Amino acid sequence: MENAINHTSQQLIAPSEIESELMLLWQKLAKENKTRASLFNLIVFHHLSPRTDYVRSTVQKIVSLFPCRILFITYDPHATTPYLKTAISVVTPMGRDSSIACDQIDIGVGAPASLEPVPSLLLPHLIPDLPIYLLWTEDPTQPHPLFTPLVSLATRAIFDSETTCDLVAFATTLLNLKKKQGIDIGDLNWARTEGWRDLIASLFSLSEKRKHLNQISVVRLIYNERPTASFCHLKIQSLYLLSWLSNRLKWSFQGVNSSLYFQFDRVDAKIEATTWEKLGSGTVIGVHLHTKEGYLFRAERIPSSYHQVKVEISTPEKCDLPYPFMMGKTATGQSLVKEICTQGTSEHYLEMLETLKILDQDRRI
């Protein structure tokens, strides 16, 4: 069960009064034995949209595990009148009775004319000597006046490929960001595939199973094509998984058609869609790996318990007893939190992006 999170009521205040008003608020909370805690600074930038609730719920998952100072920027590009509003509140990650609490500073911005002062407004409110994580929830391939200033502040920047319509441009942007600025990067869609990557690695962890990796001849990936207001680019997690597999196993890409049938030098791969109402949009549902020798490694989510995967391994001579695998971290959102709060950049992720650029070089997927 997720920890309950308690917010004090937001107080709208002038930007110049943020720290003084926070001090007054904490003086009151001290009488309730609240301890102010922050492990890092978290800057969140997003456009006001149907995804707003999803973004806020993701931030709640972060705070429930890691208290931090939150600087939440909400930009309304469709506002007819420019505005810049600031508000403060205190977040208690583990509910009203917890002694640990942290600050949240909300910055609402309307129309492009109001964006210019935002970086200088942030600076006085970043806690010195703590890491600065930037959660940029918009498409990083699209020019934005706040992108470079906010990235330059961050020690780690986290993106979400769900926001992009051009995977090649997305991969190129993040790889260049890593190469030129040396900043640590993360990707929420990469985190969403963590459970499947762990499962595939565990399938072939034993030496007698590992030899079958080079014999894989057919790959079938199944994903949930049910769109929502928060998710509409539904093939990306499956593409990430296929790119990761082909990179780790050194498959040479030959081509792809509009039906998502991929050809490699010794492997045929297919990405297929189905619909599950009670599962996250774009989530991978099943992975089937066939070998030239007739081995089948089949893993599919269980409809009645969709955060569990049923694993079946068969050979031409026998079928092993099926066993369950729990997608625990993915189910609770811990994979997303880990991707945001971890240090460094996954080399597997960077190599996957390079492979993805090749797979989608004709921008057909």
C-alpha positions as CSV (number, residue, x, y, z in Angstrom):
1,M,0.0,0.0,0.0
2,E,1.3,3.4,-0.9
3,N,2.0,5.8,2.0
4,A,-0.6,8.4,2.6
5,I,0.6,12.0,1.8
6,N,-0.7,15.0,3.6
7,H,-0.4,18.6,2.2
8,T,-1.0,21.8,4.1
9,S,-3.3,24.2,2.2
10,Q,-1.5,26.1,-0.5
11,Q,-0.8,29.8,0.4
12,L,-0.7,32.2,-2.5
13,I,2.1,34.7,-1.8
14,A,4.3,37.1,-3.6
15,P,7.6,35.6,-5.0
16,S,9.6,37.9,-2.8
17,E,7.9,36.4,0.3
18,I,8.4,32.7,-0.3
19,E,11.2,32.1,2.2
20,S,9.9,34.3,4.9
21,E,6.4,32.8,4.7
22,L,7.9,29.3,4.7
23,M,9.7,30.2,7.9
24,L,6.5,31.3,9.5
25,L,4.8,28.1,8.4
26,W,7.5,26.0,9.9
27,Q,7.4,27.9,13.1
28,K,3.8,26.8,13.5
29,L,4.6,23.2,12.4
30,A,7.4,23.0,15.0
31,K,4.7,22.9,17.7
32,E,3.5,19.7,16.0
33,N,7.0,18.2,16.2
34,K,7.5,18.3,12.5
35,T,11.1,17.9,11.2
36,R,12.0,19.7,8.0
37,A,13.8,17.2,5.7
38,S,15.2,17.3,2.2
39,L,17.5,14.8,0.5
40,F,17.6,16.8,-2.8
41,N,16.0,19.6,-4.8
42,L,13.3,18.4,-7.3
43,I,12.4,20.8,-10.1
44,V,9.3,19.7,-12.0
45,F,8.3,21.4,-15.3
46,H,5.1,20.5,-17.1
47,H,2.4,22.1,-19.3
48,L,-1.1,22.3,-17.9
49,S,-2.8,19.5,-19.6
50,P,-4.7,16.2,-19.1
51,R,-1.4,14.7,-17.9
52,T,-1.2,17.1,-14.9
53,D,-2.8,14.7,-12.4
54,Y,-0.5,11.9,-13.6
55,V,2.6,14.2,-13.1
56,R,1.5,15.2,-9.6
57,S,0.9,11.5,-8.7
58,T,4.4,10.7,-9.8
59,V,5.8,13.4,-7.6
60,Q,3.8,12.1,-4.7
61,K,5.4,8.7,-5.2
62,I,8.8,10.3,-5.1
63,V,8.1,12.2,-1.9
64,S,6.6,9.2,-0.2
65,L,10.0,7.6,-0.3
66,F,12.4,10.5,-0.5
67,P,11.6,13.8,1.2
68,C,12.8,16.7,-0.9
69,R,12.3,20.3,-1.7
70,I,9.8,20.4,-4.6
71,L,9.7,23.3,-7.0
72,F,6.7,22.6,-9.2
73,I,6.4,24.8,-12.4
74,T,3.1,24.6,-14.2
75,Y,3.0,26.4,-17.5
76,D,-0.2,27.3,-19.4
77,P,0.8,28.0,-23.0
78,H,-2.8,28.8,-23.9
79,A,-3.3,31.6,-21.3
80,T,-4.7,34.7,-22.9
81,T,-3.3,37.0,-20.2
82,P,0.3,36.6,-18.9
83,Y,0.6,35.7,-15.2
84,L,3.2,34.5,-12.7
85,K,1.8,33.1,-9.4
86,T,3.6,31.5,-6.5
87,A,2.3,29.4,-3.6
88,I,3.8,27.4,-0.8
89,S,2.8,24.3,1.1
90,V,4.3,21.6,3.3
91,V,4.1,18.0,2.4
92,T,4.1,15.2,5.0
93,P,5.2,12.1,3.1
94,M,3.9,9.5,5.4
95,G,0.6,11.1,6.4
96,R,-0.5,13.7,9.0
97,D,1.0,11.9,12.0
98,S,4.6,11.6,10.5
99,S,7.3,13.8,12.0
100,I,9.0,14.2,8.7
101,A,7.9,17.0,6.3
102,C,9.2,18.9,3.3
103,D,8.6,22.1,1.4
104,Q,6.7,22.5,-1.9
105,I,6.9,25.7,-3.9
106,D,4.4,26.0,-6.8
107,I,5.0,28.4,-9.6
108,G,2.2,29.0,-12.1
109,V,3.1,30.7,-15.4
110,G,0.7,31.8,-18.1
111,A,1.7,32.8,-21.6
112,P,5.3,32.9,-23.0
113,A,5.8,36.5,-21.8
114,S,5.9,35.3,-18.2
115,L,8.6,32.7,-18.6
116,E,11.7,34.8,-18.5
117,P,11.9,35.5,-14.8
118,V,11.4,31.8,-13.8
119,P,15.0,30.7,-13.6
120,S,16.1,33.6,-11.5
121,L,13.0,33.1,-9.3
122,L,14.1,29.5,-8.7
123,L,17.7,30.1,-7.8
124,P,17.3,31.5,-4.2
125,H,15.1,28.5,-3.3
126,L,17.4,25.7,-4.3
127,I,18.9,24.2,-1.1
128,P,22.7,24.5,-1.4
129,D,24.9,21.4,-1.4
130,L,22.0,19.1,-2.3
131,P,21.6,17.5,-5.8
132,I,19.2,19.1,-8.2
133,Y,16.9,16.8,-10.1
134,L,14.9,18.1,-13.0
135,L,11.8,16.2,-14.1
136,W,11.0,17.6,-17.5
137,T,7.7,16.2,-18.5
138,E,7.4,17.7,-22.0
139,D,9.0,16.7,-25.3
140,P,12.7,17.7,-25.1
141,T,13.0,17.8,-28.9
142,Q,10.7,20.8,-29.0
143,P,12.4,24.2,-28.4
144,H,11.4,25.8,-25.1
145,P,12.8,29.0,-23.4
146,L,13.1,27.2,-20.1
147,F,14.8,24.0,-21.3
148,T,18.4,25.1,-21.4
149,P,18.3,27.3,-18.2
150,L,16.7,24.5,-16.1
151,V,18.9,21.8,-17.5
152,S,22.0,23.9,-16.7
153,L,20.9,23.9,-13.0
154,A,20.4,20.2,-12.8
155,T,22.7,17.4,-11.7
156,R,20.3,14.9,-13.2
157,A,17.5,15.4,-15.8
158,I,14.7,12.9,-16.2
159,F,12.5,12.8,-19.3
160,D,9.6,10.7,-20.6
161,S,9.6,9.4,-24.2
162,E,5.9,9.1,-24.0
163,T,5.8,12.9,-24.7
164,T,7.6,12.7,-28.1
165,C,6.3,12.1,-31.6
166,D,9.8,11.5,-33.0
167,L,11.8,8.8,-31.2
168,V,15.0,9.3,-33.3
169,A,15.0,13.0,-32.4
170,F,14.3,12.1,-28.7
171,A,17.2,9.6,-28.7
172,T,19.5,12.1,-30.4
173,T,18.6,14.9,-28.0
174,L,19.3,12.9,-24.9
175,L,22.5,11.4,-26.2
176,N,23.8,14.8,-27.2
177,L,22.8,16.2,-23.7
178,K,24.8,13.4,-22.1
179,K,27.8,13.9,-24.4
180,K,28.0,17.7,-24.5
181,Q,26.9,18.6,-20.9
182,G,27.9,15.4,-19.1
183,I,24.6,15.5,-17.2
184,D,23.1,12.3,-15.8
185,I,19.9,11.5,-17.6
186,G,16.9,9.2,-17.0
187,D,13.7,8.2,-18.8
188,L,10.4,7.1,-17.2
189,N,9.6,4.8,-20.1
190,W,12.9,3.0,-19.6
191,A,11.9,2.6,-15.9
192,R,8.6,1.1,-17.0
193,T,10.4,-1.7,-18.7
194,E,12.6,-2.6,-15.7
195,G,10.5,-5.5,-14.6
196,W,10.7,-7.2,-18.0
197,R,14.4,-6.6,-18.3
198,D,14.9,-8.2,-14.9
199,L,12.7,-11.1,-15.9
200,I,14.5,-11.8,-19.1
201,A,17.9,-11.5,-17.3
202,S,16.7,-14.0,-14.7
203,L,15.4,-16.5,-17.4
204,F,18.9,-16.8,-18.7
205,S,20.9,-16.4,-15.5
206,L,21.9,-20.1,-15.3
207,S,24.7,-21.2,-17.6
208,E,22.6,-24.0,-19.1
209,K,20.0,-21.5,-20.2
210,R,22.4,-18.8,-21.3
211,K,23.6,-20.8,-24.3
212,H,20.0,-20.4,-25.8
213,L,20.4,-16.6,-26.1
214,N,22.4,-16.9,-29.3
215,Q,19.9,-19.4,-30.7
216,I,16.9,-17.0,-30.5
217,S,15.3,-16.9,-33.9
218,V,11.8,-15.4,-33.2
219,V,10.7,-12.7,-30.8
220,R,7.1,-11.7,-30.1
221,L,6.3,-8.7,-27.9
222,I,2.7,-7.8,-26.9
223,Y,1.6,-4.4,-25.5
224,N,-1.5,-2.8,-24.3
225,E,-2.9,-0.4,-26.9
226,R,-5.6,1.2,-24.7
227,P,-5.0,5.0,-25.0
228,T,-5.7,7.4,-22.2
229,A,-5.4,11.2,-21.7
230,S,-2.0,10.6,-20.2
231,F,-0.6,8.0,-22.6
232,C,-1.0,7.9,-26.4
233,H,2.4,6.8,-27.8
234,L,1.8,3.2,-26.8
235,K,4.5,1.2,-28.7
236,I,7.5,2.9,-27.1
237,Q,8.0,0.5,-24.2
238,S,7.9,-2.5,-26.5
239,L,10.4,-0.7,-28.9
240,Y,12.6,-0.1,-25.9
241,L,12.6,-3.7,-24.9
242,L,13.3,-4.9,-28.5
243,S,16.1,-2.3,-28.9
244,W,17.6,-3.4,-25.6
245,L,17.5,-7.1,-26.5
246,S,19.0,-6.6,-30.0
247,N,21.7,-4.4,-28.6
248,R,22.7,-6.8,-25.8
249,L,22.7,-9.8,-28.2
250,K,24.4,-8.0,-31.1
251,W,21.7,-8.5,-33.7
252,S,22.3,-6.7,-37.0
253,F,19.2,-4.8,-38.1
254,Q,17.9,-5.4,-41.6
255,G,14.6,-3.7,-41.9
256,V,11.1,-3.0,-40.6
257,N,7.6,-2.6,-42.1
258,S,4.6,-0.6,-41.1
259,S,3.2,-3.7,-39.3
260,L,6.1,-3.6,-36.8
261,Y,7.7,-6.7,-38.2
262,F,11.4,-6.4,-37.7
263,Q,14.1,-8.4,-39.5
264,F,17.6,-8.8,-38.0
265,D,20.4,-10.9,-39.4
266,R,19.3,-14.1,-37.6
267,V,16.1,-13.0,-35.8
268,D,12.5,-12.1,-36.8
269,A,10.7,-9.9,-34.3
270,K,7.0,-8.8,-34.2
271,I,5.4,-6.2,-31.9
272,E,1.7,-6.8,-31.5
273,A,-1.1,-4.9,-29.8
274,T,-4.0,-6.0,-27.6
275,T,-6.3,-4.3,-25.2
276,W,-6.5,-4.7,-21.4
277,E,-8.7,-2.2,-19.5
278,K,-7.1,-2.6,-16.1
279,L,-3.5,-2.2,-17.2
280,G,-1.4,0.9,-17.9
281,S,-1.5,2.1,-21.5
282,G,1.5,1.0,-23.5
283,T,2.5,-1.5,-20.8
284,V,4.2,-4.7,-22.1
285,I,1.9,-7.7,-21.6
286,G,3.9,-10.6,-23.0
287,V,7.3,-11.6,-24.3
288,H,7.8,-14.8,-26.3
289,L,11.3,-16.0,-27.3
290,H,11.7,-18.9,-29.7
291,T,15.0,-20.6,-30.5
292,K,16.2,-22.5,-33.5
293,E,16.4,-25.7,-31.4
294,G,12.7,-25.5,-30.6
295,Y,12.9,-24.0,-27.1
296,L,10.2,-21.5,-26.1
297,F,10.5,-19.0,-23.3
298,R,7.0,-17.5,-22.9
299,A,6.1,-14.9,-20.3
300,E,2.7,-13.2,-20.1
301,R,0.8,-11.2,-17.5
302,I,-2.0,-13.0,-15.7
303,P,-5.4,-11.3,-16.5
304,S,-6.8,-11.9,-13.0
305,S,-3.5,-10.6,-11.4
306,Y,-2.0,-8.4,-14.0
307,H,1.1,-7.4,-12.0
308,Q,2.1,-11.0,-12.0
309,V,3.6,-12.8,-15.0
310,K,3.2,-16.5,-15.8
311,V,6.5,-17.9,-17.0
312,E,6.5,-21.1,-19.2
313,I,9.6,-22.8,-20.6
314,S,9.3,-25.7,-23.0
315,T,11.6,-27.8,-25.2
316,P,10.7,-30.2,-28.0
317,E,10.7,-33.0,-25.4
318,K,9.2,-31.5,-22.3
319,C,7.4,-28.5,-20.6
320,D,8.6,-27.2,-17.3
321,L,6.1,-26.3,-14.6
322,P,4.9,-22.7,-15.0
323,Y,5.9,-20.3,-12.3
324,P,4.9,-16.7,-11.4
325,F,7.1,-13.6,-11.5
326,M,6.0,-10.5,-9.7
327,M,6.4,-7.1,-11.4
328,G,6.5,-5.5,-7.9
329,K,8.5,-2.4,-8.5
330,T,6.6,-1.5,-11.6
331,A,3.3,-2.1,-9.9
332,T,4.0,0.3,-7.0
333,G,5.8,3.0,-9.0
334,Q,9.1,2.2,-7.4
335,S,10.8,1.8,-10.8
336,L,9.8,5.4,-11.7
337,V,11.1,6.7,-8.3
338,K,14.3,4.8,-8.8
339,E,14.8,6.2,-12.2
340,I,14.3,9.7,-10.9
341,C,16.4,9.5,-7.8
342,T,19.2,7.2,-8.7
343,Q,22.8,8.4,-9.5
344,G,24.5,8.0,-12.8
345,T,23.2,7.1,-16.2
346,S,22.5,3.5,-17.3
347,E,25.0,2.4,-20.0
348,H,22.3,-0.1,-21.1
349,Y,20.0,2.8,-21.6
350,L,22.4,4.9,-23.6
351,E,23.3,1.9,-25.8
352,M,19.6,1.1,-26.3
353,L,19.0,4.7,-27.5
354,E,21.8,4.3,-30.1
355,T,20.1,1.0,-31.3
356,L,16.7,2.7,-31.3
357,K,18.0,5.3,-33.7
358,I,18.9,2.6,-36.2
359,L,15.6,0.7,-35.8
360,D,13.6,3.8,-36.4
361,Q,16.0,5.4,-38.9
362,D,13.3,5.7,-41.6
363,R,10.8,7.0,-38.9
364,R,8.4,4.3,-39.8
365,I,7.6,3.2,-36.3
